[in-house]
Amino acid sequence: MHARIRETLPANLARSSTRAPLEVAVLGAGSWGTALAAAARRGGMGARLWSRRPDVAHAIRTTGFNPRHLPGIALPQGLQASDDLRQVLQGADIVVYAVPCAALRGVAGAAADGVAGHALVLAACKGVEPGSGSLMTQVLREQCRPGQAVGMLAGPSFADEVVRGLPTRLTLGLRAPTPGALDAARELARAWRDAAIELDICDDEVGVQVAGALKNAVAIACGMATAQGLGENARAAIVARGLDDMRRLTLALGGRAETLFRSSGVGDLFLTASSSHSRNTRLGLRLGADAEQRASAAQLGEGGELAEGAVASHALAALEQRLQLQLHVPRAVREVLGARRSAAEALHNLLAAPTDAPAVLPQRAAAHAACAPAHDATAVRVPAPAWNHRVVQ
């Protein structure tokens, strides 16, 4: 399988034998960040991983395992780890942020001075910023130096499978990339191909991000439907309604609907909404159970992990209000999380709601850019307990 994948490598991704491998810095040593760093290292790139927790960094350095987030899975030799942010960033050609969405602004701000001007900076966290409703690339552009190349990395990807080298396909959204940024993206694609990751590169970063922000909410709703015994037909209807939510929000923000048919769209939606391996699906199963289970699920923590769909469903409310757009699936999840409706009531309303008209006012995208509020630091400050969770997308 892997040999056949490598044989299809386009000529323009081939790297000169005289060129030194690029250096990749991954910020965030949860399961997903560790998986991305491991894939870069397996592909022959220099890979350094930053952890906020010194004990996690020490374990990776000394044992070759991340016992907190990927227990029992060996990491490739040569993968470096540290809790020193500046040390990890030094000399990095590609910087990947794999932290919770709510923490991105703070980490990116702390890292900004240490990121080289030529570096390609990527967000690998799926969602929108709580309080502001900003997309992840918006947050990065506000925190990085002017002119820094910024993009979004997403796609169907359980971290443990990526670390084990199972075939994966991701999408990299880059808006009007510079030649240097595009070269770095192609080099990353070449290296990851050797690690069994196929990487699509497209210029619609909006569509890539919207899909990642909404698919976890769809998985929660599907989990609730399963717990309620509503059957496979109902789950399929929820997925269809979620895809329509993605389409309308993508168009409202100036993206392209066809981007949703890439791996970062329907691929990620299928993976997250159909598998009990998904933390978000399991949260939905608990939300759809009895009152005690719902109260427990509302705490969002299970085994020290965080279901991003719960955070995103609340965070999307600010974006919906600004765009005057109603997203049906996130609203249903918010109602259950906030104990405003039972799972049965929320799902009934979701499935019975009429289909929205396909037209989306084109001026909404311009209105979004014009009326987006200035960032309020107090609105998105991350409480310390949020860092005690690891993100499973």
Sequence and secondary structure as in RCSB ss.txt:
>XXXX:A:sequence
MHARIRETLPANLARSSTRAPLEVAVLGAGSWGTALAAAARRGGMGARLWSRRPDVAHAIRTTGFNPRHLPGIAL
PQGLQASDDLRQVLQGADIVVYAVPCAALRGVAGAAADGVAGHALVLAACKGVEPGSGSLMTQVLREQCRPGQAV
GMLAGPSFADEVVRGLPTRLTLGLRAPTPGALDAARELARAWRDAAIELDICDDEVGVQVAGALKNAVAIACGMA
TAQGLGENARAAIVARGLDDMRRLTLALGGRAETLFRSSGVGDLFLTASSSHSRNTRLGLRLGADAEQRASAAQL
GEGGELAEGAVASHALAALEQRLQLQLHVPRAVREVLGARRSAAEALHNLLAAPTDAPAVLPQRAAAHAACAPAH
DATAVRVPAPAWNHRVVQ
>XXXX:A:secstr
 HHHHHHT  GGG   TTS   EEEEE  SHHHHHHHHHHHHTT EEEEE SSHHHHHHHHHHS BTTTBTT   
 TT EEES HHHHHTT SEEEE S GGGHHHHHHHHGGGS TT EEEE   SB TTT  BHHHHHHHHS TT EE
EEEE S  HHHHHTT  EEEEEEESS  HHHHHHHHHHHHHHHTTTEEEEEES HHHHHHHHHHHHHHHHHHHHH
HHTT  HHHHHHHHHHHHHHHHHHHHHTT  GGGGGSIIIIIHHHHHHH TTSHHHHHHHHHTS HHHHHHHTT 
EETTEEEHHHHHHHHHHHHHHHHT   HHHHHHHHHHTTSS HHHHHHHHHHS    S   THHHHHHHHH    
 GGGS   GGGGGSEEE 
